[in-house]
Structures are given as C-alpha cells and as structure tokens.
Amino acid sequence: MAKRQIRLSRSRIAIVIFSIVVSVAILLTFAPRSANQFKYEYQVNKPWHYATLIAEYDFPVFRSEADLQHARDSINNAFQPYYQMQENLGAQQLALFLEDRASGKFDSIPSACLDFVEAQLTRVYKEGFLSTKDYAELKGKYPNGIRIVNGQRVHSREVAEVLSTRTAYESIMNADTQGRWTEALQRCNINSYLQPNLAFDTRRNTSTLEESYASIGQVSTMVQKGQKIISQGDIVTPEMEGILNSLKEAHNERYGTQHSDWWIILGQFLITTLVIVVLYLYIYLFRRDYMPRNNTLFLIFTLSTALPLITYLVAAHTGLSIYIIPLAIAPLFSRIFLDSRTALVITIIISLLASFVAPDPYEFLLIQIVVAFNTIYSLKEVTERSQVLRVAFYNILAAWTVCFSLDLIQGLTFTSWEDILKFNHQRYVDLAINGGLQLLAYPLMYLIERIFGFTSSVTLIELTNFNDGLLSRMSREAKGTFNHTIQVSNLAAEVARAIDAKPLLARVGALYHDIGKLENPAFFTENQSGVNPHDNLDEKSSARIIIDHVNNGLKLAEEYSLPQAVREFIVTHHGHGMAKYFAIQWQNKHPEETFDPEVFTYPGHYPTTAEQAALMMCDAVEAASRSLKEYTEESISNLVNKIIDSQLRDGCYNDCPITFEDIKVAKQTLIENLMRAYHTRIAYPELK
C-alpha cells in the first residue's frame, strides 16, 4: 500500500525527451542574441536613467581621443627638437674664406680685420645657426628651445640663444665693439660665407615624439569589481562618459560581437539544455508519479517554457522592464495543482532561464526565489479571490524588501535631499505592477483546469452548491441517497484530513460518487419506503441495475461536465468489487450452476489516491452502520474493523499511496465520528 515503484515505458521516456527537445528549441529560437551586448544608452550632460550601475568585473578606463590629443599637444609644446651640427659645412666655409684671402681678394682690407672675421666665423659655426626661415618656424612651433647634437654630445639651447643667418651676421658685426672695421667688414662680404650648419634631425625627432606618445598610455585608471560606477539620476559628465565608453568596450571584448553569434548560441544551448534536463531529472527522481500523467507533464512543460519565452520577448521587442512579468504565477499554479517542492524547483528553473536577459541577474534571481517562497508558504488552496489578492500584496512587500536591502548594500542613503532624488523608484513601480498582474492567476486558473484537466479548490467549492445542478436534483429525486452522500462526505473529509490528504476533494468526490442512482433511485434501499422493486426481479437483473449506477454516474458526470478528478470517485468507490448481496443469493438459489463472478462485479478499478481510498472506506462503513441494532463503541469499532479489514484482504488499497498507519488512523477517525453521529441523547422528562 505504500507508493508503487513506477516503471516508465519507452514511449513515456520518449515523450519526456521530446518535451525537453521542444522546450530547448523554443527557448533557443527566441532567446535574444543581444542579451550579451551592452544594453545602456546615455548622453553627456543628461541624467542616468537606469538603476545604479555596479562593475561586475575589473576593467580599464581608456583615455578619450580628446584626452589623448591634449596629452599629445602637451608633449608637442614641451618638445625640444633635435638639430644636427654639420661640422664639415663650417670647415668648408672657413676654408673658402682663407682661400679667398690667400688669393688677394681682400688685399685692401687690413690683416687684423681679416683675422677678426676668421675668428668670428669660427665662433658662429661652432655655436651653430639656422636659416632665417627655419628660425622663424622654430620660434612659433618650439618655443622651449632646441637640442643640438654634435657628435656624441647633446646640449640644449634656449630659442633666444639660437642664431639665424641674419643674427649670426649681426653678431659678427656687433663683435667690433669699437667700430674700427665697420667699413672693412662690409667689404668682406661675410654673408657669402654664412651657410646654416644646424639641420633638423627628422628621424630622431619622429622617433622621440612617438616614444613620448607611447608613454602616455591608453589606460588612465582601473575600475574594480563591485565598485559603483554611476547612480540613477546622476549627470553623465564627460569624465563619466569616458568610463562608460570603456565599460562598453570591455563588455564587447568580453562577450564578443555579432561575429561570435554561433558561440553565443552554443552557450545558450548548453545552459538551457542543462537547466531543463535538471527539471525533468528532479521529476524522475523525486516525483516519478508525475511521469505517467500527461496533464501534469504538459503543465510543467508549459510553465517552464512559456514564462521564460514571454520574458525573452518582452526584453527583446518592448521597452518594458522584465520585472513586471508575474513569474510568481508559476509557484502559485504549481502549488495548487502539484506540490510545494515541485513548485519551488519549477520557479528556480524559470528564474534561471529568465535571468539571461535581466540587467542584474543576481538581484532578479533573489527577488524571484523570495517571492516563490512567500507564495508557496502563503498559499495552499485557492478558495476565494481575496487569497490571491493577499498573496500578491505579500509578494510586493517581499520584492520591495529585497530591492531596498540591495540598495542599502550598494550605498543608498537618505542623508540629503540629493540622495532622495537619486533614489531609483522605477524598480519598485515595476514590482508593484508585477503584483497587480499576479491577480490574473484567478481567471487563468479556470483556463488551466480546462486545458490541462486539473481541478482547483474554487471549482470544488462551486460543486458543493446544493441549490443547483446534480446535488439539487438528488435532494429532490433521491432523498435517501442525498442524505447518505452528505454523511459520507463529512466522514471522508475527516478521514482525509487525518491522513494528510485533501479533505475538500474527498468531500466533493463523496457528494457525487452515487449520482448514478438518480437513474433508478427506487432500486436502492435508502430511497425505498416499504416497496422493494427487486422482489419482482431475478438476482442477475437486480445486480445489473445496482452495478449500472457506476456507468450511469459517469454519463451524468459527462453531461454536467464534472472534472475528471471527481469522476474518478464514481469509478473507484466500489472498485472492482462484487455486489455480494445478490451474488450470494444467486449462489444459494443455484448451487448446481456455474457461478460467473463477472456478472456481479463492478466495472471500475480500485482507488489510486488517498482521497479515493477514504471514500471507499467511508461509503462502506456508513451504509453498513445503518444496519446496526445498537450504537455502542464496541459495535461501531467491530463494524469499522470488519469492513476495512475485509477490503484489505480483497486488495482494494494495493494501488493506493497509503500506509498501514494511515489505515489505522482512518479507522480511529471513523469510529470517533460515528460515535458522535449516533450518540444517545438525553431523554427529556414529561411534566406530570
């Protein structure tokens, strides 16, 4: 009677594998390829509209082009160009002057004056000088002086100290301080011997500048992982733009560009497949009883695929925040139609898949898991709209608490009005909208019931209405059966509650288990008043009418669109048992004939759930209790034990997920409730 070991057929395994493949294919098809691309838009001198941006990894801050150009300009302004001293040129011009002197070109000029000219030419060539044009460019472009290379020696010289062809001539003329040879110096034609001997060293200057440019470096600073970059509402300054540009460049380099889509697809395929497989592994290992149920697998498949898909589409094709998507309906529906553990696992799987497109996956996952726990804890059965509203309200508070806590961790303060203005309220608005959308769970519940074949508590409560439908008809046409079902429903609910089953489902199943008697109510003893139609029938005909109330019940259930979960109670309340009263009568009357048990056997199957088992016990015990001559604890206990032990021997509960301890508890519950129902009342004295 403990849970059966469920063996899965190849076809069932194939269905599971097919579900995994389809789910992965759908999610992979619609997963945004831009999920790994930089998702922020910003402008200089405009506010930052997103949440506080925290560095997820270390990245360098690169200098902007303007910053680099400024650094290069500073180097250029401070640069002292190299000029090569051409010693041979000075020697050549001195030699030319001496040759002209020896040839008698300057015979009219005093020898002392010629010696003076030779000395001055030697001096200016030793100092070096530029052409007048080059000197003018030097003053405008390199005001900080020059560096003269003379062999292995390099020395700097101020611009004011640098000679040009003109200033070299003037320095020679001005060297005659006493003016003794002014006229003679003019006749020496000194200009003809002045050839600039300082040449711009292009190669050395270019290499030196390039080395200086290279020393600037592309990186100005480093941003550390976990460091706050910018808060919502902050103005994007030019400096901040540089940091954001560097983050964008680092992000694109880290995650690739459009040319690496195939690698992105491969990564998405691997992680999506892994997550979906984990979900089905959980079902196989811990809830294998779900595997044979097509509707359960279909619901799990739909939730785990549809909600991440909606998240992808919202992220890719709308400007809306994914925080408004009510993923909490996953644990809500899973809790109502499945169980708590499965609800939590499904929520984690959905949240992991949806977090691929979340701006802050850590925050997103934390919010969804906390909300899931709150939903599962706060909700077991939905019986009224206020429950969904209350759960949605609690979920909003839980999500807000998580967000506020993370904001405080990230440095949020309220010490100034500026801090208050920077407070990112948009997420809180999105989460409030999320809570409002969770109210859609109530109308969606009806749709899920119709599509997947589940039965919610709301539907079950609606089925307990005695003023409409089959119950109203039963109260009019089969009053005895109606009273019987009321008693059985009360007993079944108490037993289900005692063995930790679903009391509401047991109650509703008990109310409808005998609706087939409406076809021939007079043939059932509880509806008879002195006349028994069976007296005019043989045992086989009587048995057929009694047994047919199961099939008739199923027809009525289909006509009135009763949920499958309720129909199962009709099929299982007698199981594959026998109409023993008529079977024994027939055997007693026909001892010599071969007994065919199939004629007297109900067409159903034995209970497969704890609720169905509770009904079988209560139905048999309640009917039998009406035949007791006296209602004592002993008589009731003997009756309960006799009937249930007989059912055990017949194997009625072999397919049920109940234990011997459950049956013991059920027996005690039935005895206590029957004692209360049939207790002896105090006789009132008569007035004499």
Order of alpha helices (4+ residues) and beta strands (2+ residues): alpha-beta-beta-alpha-beta-alpha-alpha-beta-alpha-beta-beta-beta-alpha-alpha-beta-alpha-beta-beta-alpha-alpha-alpha-alpha-alpha-alpha-alpha-alpha-alpha-alpha-alpha-alpha-alpha-alpha-alpha-alpha-alpha-alpha-alpha-alpha
